[in-house]
């Protein structure tokens, strides 16, 4: 009986160990892919992501924006900020996420305008 119990425990530990190793490899691969994506996005954009804690894609999803334009960012920000106001039964947490998303998108717009000026192109509006 003790022999079977020991075998069951050893097999269980092996299964958990393999699952943990596989999850760790997947996490390393995802981390490497994210780092590569940040490298392609440019140094300033990556720095903005690190400062705000949100990636550009996350900020666009939060504010429901497909194309980055200052008017659309402002319009969606105002709507989502009002809807999530605590006085109308909204969530302070969601409202703060909306603010952080707008800050991130504003920073990206500033970076794009600066890059356009350096290239001698008129800024995108």
Backbone as a ProteinNet text record, in pm:
[ID]
protein_1_A
[PRIMARY]
XXXXXXXXXXXXXXXXXXXXXXXXXXXXXXXXXXXXXXXXXXXXXXXXXXXXXXXXXXXXXXXXXXXXXXXXXXXXXXXXXXXXXXXXXXXXXXXXXXXXXXXXXXXXXXXXXXXXXXXXXXXXX
[TERTIARY]
81.6	0	86.7	187.4	276	351.3	384	455.8	370.1	242.2	151.6	131.2	119	102.7	225.7	345.2	468.4	474.4	432.1	432.4	334.3	218.8	119.5	173.6	238.4	295.6	405.6	493.9	602.5	546.9	446.2	386.3	318.9	252	187.8	288.8	400.4	505.5	565.3	581.7	635.7	540.8	410.6	312.5	311.6	311.3	312.2	442.3	553.4	682.8	687.4	635.1	631.5	540.9	427.3	333.9	397.2	466.7	532.8	642.3	721.3	829	770.8	660.9	598.1	544.4	479.9	426.9	540.3	650.1	765.5	823.4	834.3	883.9	790.5	659.9	563.5	574.3	592.5	604.8	731.4	841.7	965.3	946.9	879.7	856.6	768.5	664.7	575.8	651.1	734.1	812.5	909.9	972.6	1065.4	991.4	872.7	793.8	751.6	712.3	673.1	792.2	909	1028.9	1064.1	1049.8	1076.3	977.8	851.9	749.7	779.1	821.4	857.3	977.7	1071.6	1189.5	1153.2	1055.1	1011.8	930.4	865.9	777.8	855.4	982.6	1062.3	1091.6	1202.5	1247.4	1157	1112.9	1029.2	894.5	837.7	707.8	719	827.6	848.5	865.8	936.1	954.1	819.9	735.1	603.2	519.2	531.4	458.8	504.7	635.3	687.9	642.9	639.2	600.5	452.8	367.5	223.7	175.5	251.7	208.4	112.6	85.8	-4.1	67.9	42	93.4	-0.2	45.2	-37.3	-165.4	-152.8	-269.6	-370.6	-320.5	-411.2	-486.7	-414.4	-477.6	-583.1	-553.8	-651.3	-774.1	-754.1	-867.6	-952.9	-890.2	-965	-1053.5	-998.8	-1075.8	-1151.8	-1143.9	-1216.6	-1181.6	-1051.4	-1001.8	-924.4	-959.7	-887.4	-777.6	-809.2	-712	-678.3	-552	-506	-528	-632.1	-656.9	-694.8	-644.2	-669.6	-818.8	-897.1	-1040.5	-1111.8	-1079.1	-1144.1	-1102.3	-975.3	-926.1	-1002.7	-1014.5	-1082.9	-1230.1	-1296.6	-1439.7	-1466.9	-1391.5	-1412.5	-1372.3	-1267	-1225.4	-1336.6	-1390.3	-1494.9	-1615.7	-1656.7	-1772.7	-1746.2	-1633.7	-1604	-1576.9	-1519.2	-1493.5	-1626	-1721.3	-1851.8	-1929.9	-1927.2	-2002.6	-1950.9	-1820.8	-1761.2	-1744.6	-1809.5	-1802.6	-1871	-1808.2	-1859.2	-1996.2	-2023	-2150.2	-2268.1	-2241.8	-2350.3	-2344.2	-2277.2	-2271.9	-2159.5	-2064	-1952.5	-1842.6	-1734.4	-1622.4	-1502.5	-1449.6	-1330.7	-1212.8	-1204.8	-1097.5	-1102.3	-1221.5	-1234.8	-1208.3	-1253.5	-1230.3	-1079.7	-1006.2	-861.8	-793.3	-843.4	-788.6	-811.3	-927.3	-958.3	-860.9	-833.7	-739.9	-600.3	-554.3	-420.7	-412.9	-519.2	-520.8	-509.7	-582.1	-575	-434.6	-375.3	-239.4	-142.8	-158.5	-70.1	-88.5	-213.1	-239.8	-194.6	-211.9	-162.7	-10.5	57.2	202.7	242.5	169	198.8	175.8	69.9	44.9	157	206.7	317.8	443.3	470.2	587.1	575.1	456.6	436.1	454	402.6	417.5	564.2	638	780.8	855.9	823.5	889	856.3	731	691.3	766.7	783.9	859.9	1004.3	1062.4	1201.7	1215.9	1113.7	1118.1	1078	1026.9	986.7	848.8	768.8	631.7	536.7	422.8	323.6	264.9	230.7	176.6	41.9	19.6	-107.1	-214.9	-332.5	-444.1	-563.7
-119.3	0	126.7	128.8	244.9	263.6	152.9	159.7	229.4	193.4	256.1	404.5	436.5	574.9	657.8	602.2	671.2	690.5	589.2	600.3	708.8	714.5	816.8	956	971.4	1101.6	1140.5	1047.5	1075.8	1113.4	1041.1	1072.8	1209.7	1240.9	1371.3	1484.3	1466.7	1568.2	1585.2	1475.5	1484.5	1561	1534.4	1602.7	1752.3	1788	1929.1	1995.4	1925.5	1978.8	2006.7	1913.5	1934	2051.4	2061.1	2170.6	2304.6	2308.7	2431.3	2470.7	2373.3	2401.1	2452.3	2393.5	2437.2	2579.6	2609.2	2743.4	2845.8	2808.9	2898.6	2927.3	2824.1	2845.3	2936.8	2916.9	3002.4	3147.1	3166.4	3302	3370	3296.6	3352.9	3391.4	3305.1	3334.4	3458.5	3470.8	3586.6	3713.5	3703.8	3818.3	3862.2	3767.4	3798.3	3863.6	3812.8	3870.5	4013.5	4037.1	4172.2	4267.3	4220	4303.9	4337.1	4239.5	4265.3	4367.7	4356.2	4450.2	4591.2	4602.4	4734.4	4790.8	4704.9	4750.1	4805.2	4744.9	4793.3	4920.6	4941.5	5057.1	5187.1	5178	5299.1	5321.3	5387.8	5406	5500.5	5609.7	5705.4	5642.5	5569.4	5506.8	5402.4	5326.4	5225.8	5293.3	5405.9	5478.8	5530.8	5577.3	5625.6	5510.9	5392.9	5276.9	5242.8	5250.6	5219.3	5321.6	5448.4	5552.4	5543.9	5520.2	5518.9	5383.8	5279.2	5145.9	5083.4	5151.6	5100.7	5100.1	4996.6	4998	5081.8	5116	5194	5117.7	4988.3	4907.5	4901.9	4887.3	4884.5	5016.8	5126.2	5258.1	5276.5	5230.8	5241	5154.7	5037.5	4951.8	5014.5	5071.7	5132.5	5245.2	5329.3	5442.5	5408.5	5283.3	5236.2	5320.4	5328	5409	5317.8	5325.1	5244.5	5326.7	5450.6	5539.8	5652.7	5678.7	5776.3	5918	5984.9	6124.8	6199.4	6322	6398	6419.6	6442.9	6468.4	6344.6	6228.2	6104.1	6067.9	6089.7	6063	6148.5	6278.7	6369.9	6335.1	6306.2	6275.7	6148.8	6041.9	5916.9	5931.1	6008.2	6031.2	6098.9	6207.2	6280.6	6192.7	6114.8	6027.5	5923.1	5852.3	5745.3	5800.8	5919.3	5979.4	6011.9	6069.1	6103.1	5978.5	5877.6	5753.9	5683.4	5690.4	5620.9	5709.4	5826.1	5914	5846.8	5854.4	5787.8	5843.1	5970.3	6030.9	5975.4	5915.2	5855.3	5702.6	5651.5	5506.8	5438.3	5514.5	5457	5407.3	5366.4	5309.1	5403.4	5436.6	5521.9	5452	5319.6	5242.3	5256	5236.2	5247.3	5390.2	5485.4	5624.9	5654.8	5599.7	5622.7	5553.3	5436.6	5370	5455.2	5519.2	5606.8	5724.6	5782.5	5895.3	5851.4	5736.2	5686.4	5656.2	5602	5572.7	5702	5805.7	5934	5992.8	5985.5	6035.8	5963.4	5831.9	5752.8	5791.3	5807.7	5844.1	5987.1	6077.5	6214.3	6214.7	6131.9	6122.9	6067	5967.9	5911.2	6015.2	6093.9	6201	6304.5	6335.7	6430.8	6374.9	6245	6180.9	6182.1	6151.1	6150.8	6290.6	6391.6	6529.3	6569.1	6528.9	6561.2	6491.2	6365	6292.3	6355.6	6400.1	6464.8	6596.1	6672.9	6798.5	6772.7	6666.5	6633.7	6591.6	6528.6	6486.8	6599.1	6707	6820.5	6807.9	6714.4	6695.8	6771	6813.5	6876.1	6772.5	6809.2	6712.7	6657.2	6528.9	6463.8	6509.6	6540.2	6580.2	6495.7
0	0	0	84.5	93	-37.7	-103.4	-230	-336.6	-343	-440.1	-409.6	-283.3	-242.7	-283.2	-264.3	-302.1	-453.3	-529.2	-675.8	-722.9	-659.3	-695.1	-666.6	-553.2	-517.2	-614.8	-650.6	-743.9	-880.9	-927.8	-1057.6	-1054.4	-945.8	-932.6	-935.3	-866	-864.4	-1004.3	-1077.2	-1213.4	-1305.3	-1293.5	-1377.7	-1347.5	-1220.6	-1182.2	-1226.5	-1214.3	-1255.5	-1405.3	-1485.2	-1630.6	-1666.6	-1602.4	-1630.6	-1593.4	-1481.8	-1439.5	-1538.3	-1582.6	-1678.2	-1810.1	-1856	-1980.9	-1966.6	-1855.1	-1831.7	-1826	-1765.2	-1755.9	-1894.9	-1978.7	-2115.7	-2193.9	-2178.3	-2247.9	-2201	-2073	-2018.5	-2069.6	-2076.6	-2131.5	-2277.5	-2354.1	-2496	-2511.5	-2430.2	-2437	-2396.3	-2296.2	-2251.3	-2360.9	-2425.8	-2534.3	-2651.4	-2683.8	-2792.8	-2759.6	-2635	-2593.1	-2599.1	-2558.9	-2564.5	-2709	-2798	-2940.2	-2995.8	-2956.9	-3004.7	-2954.3	-2829.8	-2777.1	-2849.7	-2887.4	-2959.8	-3095.5	-3161.1	-3291.7	-3279.7	-3167	-3150.4	-3131.5	-3104.5	-3086.5	-2939	-2916.4	-2778.5	-2700.1	-2761.3	-2688.7	-2654	-2747.4	-2723.6	-2612.8	-2613.4	-2509.4	-2373.7	-2371.6	-2246.4	-2196.4	-2286.9	-2247.3	-2191	-2249.4	-2198.5	-2057.2	-2035.2	-1903.1	-1799.9	-1837	-1742	-1705.8	-1805	-1777.9	-1730.3	-1757	-1718	-1818.1	-1927.7	-2030.7	-2164.3	-2242.2	-2378.4	-2463.8	-2581.4	-2672.9	-2707.9	-2731.1	-2766.1	-2652	-2528.9	-2413.7	-2401	-2418	-2406.9	-2515.7	-2636.3	-2745.1	-2716.8	-2658.8	-2624.4	-2515.5	-2415.4	-2305.2	-2355.8	-2443.4	-2495.1	-2623.9	-2666.5	-2784.5	-2907.8	-2935.7	-3046.5	-3141.8	-3269.8	-3368.4	-3435.5	-3471.4	-3535.6	-3438.5	-3423.6	-3324.7	-3376.7	-3325.5	-3360.2	-3232.5	-3216.5	-3093.3	-3066.2	-3171.4	-3152.8	-3098.9	-3156.7	-3112.9	-2970.4	-2939.2	-2803.6	-2703.5	-2731.2	-2639.5	-2625.6	-2737.6	-2735.6	-2653.2	-2680.6	-2607.3	-2460.7	-2434	-2295.4	-2216.3	-2271	-2198.8	-2171.4	-2271.1	-2252.8	-2144.1	-2154.1	-2057.9	-1918.1	-1910.1	-1779.7	-1710.4	-1785.7	-1727.7	-1689.3	-1773.8	-1747.8	-1622.9	-1598.9	-1485.2	-1362.5	-1361.9	-1245.6	-1127.5	-1012.7	-893.5	-851.2	-878.9	-838.2	-917.2	-1033.6	-1111.8	-1105.8	-1004.7	-984.3	-1059.1	-1108	-1182.3	-1089.7	-1149.5	-1076.4	-1080.7	-964.6	-958.6	-1025.8	-1010.4	-1071.5	-1224.2	-1281.1	-1426	-1472.9	-1393.9	-1428.9	-1430.9	-1336	-1334.3	-1451.5	-1493.1	-1611	-1735.8	-1744.2	-1857.4	-1858.9	-1743.1	-1734.4	-1777.1	-1727.4	-1763.7	-1913.4	-1970	-2113.9	-2193.4	-2150.5	-2222	-2211.2	-2093.5	-2076.5	-2169.9	-2180.5	-2266.8	-2413.5	-2456.3	-2595.3	-2625	-2529.6	-2547.3	-2564.1	-2486.3	-2496.4	-2633.1	-2681.1	-2813.8	-2923.6	-2910.7	-3008.1	-3006.5	-2887.3	-2874.4	-2940.9	-2920.5	-2981.1	-3133	-3183.8	-3329	-3386.9	-3318.8	-3366.8	-3368.2	-3266.2	-3259.7	-3372.6	-3399.8	-3508.1	-3643.3	-3659.2	-3784.2	-3804.2	-3695.6	-3704.5	-3743.7	-3687.5	-3718.7	-3864.7	-3919.2	-4060	-4153.6	-4099.3	-4180.4	-4239	-4184.4	-4231	-4139.6	-4193.4	-4105.8	-4011.9	-3887.3	-3791.2	-3837	-3800	-3833.2	-3736.8	-3790	-3702.1	-3727.6
[MASK]
+++++++++++++++++++++++++++++++++++++++++++++++++++++++++++++++++++++++++++++++++++++++++++++++++++++++++++++++++++++++++++++

